[in-house]
């Protein structure tokens, strides 16, 4: 891994930690997502379960379930991502890294929409992830699916460094704007 990217990741995590009113901003990000036709039409959604400082995805999961959408969340299995369907928050248990995840993977061949985690995003759709490459490998197989990155406006940049294997998202949503990349 690029040392500069590792240092940048650490600095961006610290910047994200200091952002205030995360819950209110997360709620506004969800409202911006709800405006999109892709959200309205999506029946099968893949979303991460947020960690403490991330954009809170509970709104997405909750409203998706209420609206009758099928919700799938990641399960970390060794060096790979699998996905399990959930029907309520009770279906999420702490995994090996302390991240809430479904207990069992579900075979699914298609997602209508993928909500991608990241520490920061740029206006071209590149992101600084967590450095493990799980999502880049997964997204590389999902070329036809719309991918959306959620971030706080303070963590949206003109350009971030990227490598050949890094996968872009199609749309970046903050509490202030929606950017099609």
BELPE-V734034 format. One record per residue. N is the residue number from 1. RES is the residue in one small letter. BURIAL is # if it has 24 or more other C-alpha atoms within 12 Angstrom, else .. D_CENTER is the distance of its C-alpha to the mean C-alpha in Angstrom with 2 decimals. Layout:
<<N RES BURIAL D_CENTER> <N RES BURIAL D_CENTER>>
This chain:
<<1 x . 21.18> <2 x . 22.23> <3 x . 23.68> <4 x . 22.89> <5 x . 19.15> <6 x . 19.53> <7 x . 21.41> <8 x # 19.03> <9 x # 16.07> <10 x . 18.41> <11 x . 19.49> <12 x # 16.09> <13 x # 15.20> <14 x . 18.59> <15 x . 18.12> <16 x # 14.96> <17 x . 17.05> <18 x . 19.75> <19 x . 17.97> <20 x . 19.83> <21 x . 19.19> <22 x # 15.50> <23 x . 15.93> <24 x . 17.75> <25 x # 15.38> <26 x # 12.38> <27 x # 14.82> <28 x # 15.67> <29 x # 12.17> <30 x # 12.13> <31 x # 15.65> <32 x # 14.77> <33 x # 12.33> <34 x . 15.29> <35 x . 17.60> <36 x . 16.24> <37 x . 18.30> <38 x # 15.48> <39 x # 14.26> <40 x . 17.93> <41 x . 18.71> <42 x # 15.83> <43 x . 17.28> <44 x # 14.91> <45 x # 11.20> <46 x # 8.71> <47 x # 5.97> <48 x # 5.26> <49 x # 8.10> <50 x # 8.00> <51 x . 10.66> <52 x . 13.49> <53 x # 12.74> <54 x # 9.05> <55 x # 8.49> <56 x # 9.83> <57 x # 8.25> <58 x # 11.83> <59 x # 12.91> <60 x # 10.72> <61 x # 11.89> <62 x # 15.36> <63 x # 16.03> <64 x # 14.74> <65 x . 17.18> <66 x . 19.88> <67 x . 19.67> <68 x . 20.26> <69 x # 17.06> <70 x # 16.32> <71 x # 13.14> <72 x # 12.00> <73 x # 10.07> <74 x # 10.21> <75 x # 13.56> <76 x # 14.47> <77 x . 17.91> <78 x . 19.71> <79 x . 18.06> <80 x . 16.08> <81 x # 13.27> <82 x # 14.68> <83 x # 13.42> <84 x # 15.36> <85 x # 16.02> <86 x # 16.39> <87 x . 18.94> <88 x # 18.68> <89 x # 17.25> <90 x . 20.33> <91 x . 18.91> <92 x # 16.58> <93 x . 18.47> <94 x . 18.06> <95 x . 17.52> <96 x . 19.25> <97 x . 16.97> <98 x . 17.16> <99 x . 13.66> <100 x # 13.95> <101 x # 13.76> <102 x # 15.98> <103 x # 19.38> <104 x . 19.97> <105 x . 18.25> <106 x . 18.96> <107 x . 19.98> <108 x . 18.21> <109 x . 18.94> <110 x . 16.92> <111 x # 13.82> <112 x # 14.28> <113 x # 10.71> <114 x # 7.41> <115 x # 4.15> <116 x # 2.56> <117 x # 2.74> <118 x # 6.18> <119 x # 9.46> <120 x # 10.68> <121 x # 10.81> <122 x # 14.10> <123 x # 15.73> <124 x # 16.07> <125 x # 12.40> <126 x # 12.51> <127 x # 10.40> <128 x # 11.52> <129 x # 9.57> <130 x # 11.45> <131 x # 14.19> <132 x . 14.38> <133 x # 13.45> <134 x # 11.95> <135 x # 9.16> <136 x # 11.80> <137 x . 14.27> <138 x # 12.36> <139 x # 11.34> <140 x . 14.97> <141 x . 16.18> <142 x . 14.30> <143 x . 16.00> <144 x . 16.97> <145 x # 13.78> <146 x # 12.14> <147 x # 8.73> <148 x # 7.11> <149 x # 5.57> <150 x # 6.18> <151 x # 8.78> <152 x # 12.25> <153 x # 15.04> <154 x # 16.66> <155 x # 13.95> <156 x # 14.22> <157 x # 16.89> <158 x . 19.28> <159 x . 18.73> <160 x # 17.12> <161 x # 18.68> <162 x # 17.44> <163 x . 19.09> <164 x . 20.17> <165 x . 17.73> <166 x # 14.58> <167 x # 12.72> <168 x # 11.99> <169 x # 9.78> <170 x # 12.26> <171 x # 11.37> <172 x # 10.20> <173 x # 10.66> <174 x # 12.27> <175 x # 14.79> <176 x # 17.48> <177 x # 16.55> <178 x # 14.92> <179 x # 15.27> <180 x . 15.77> <181 x . 15.81>>
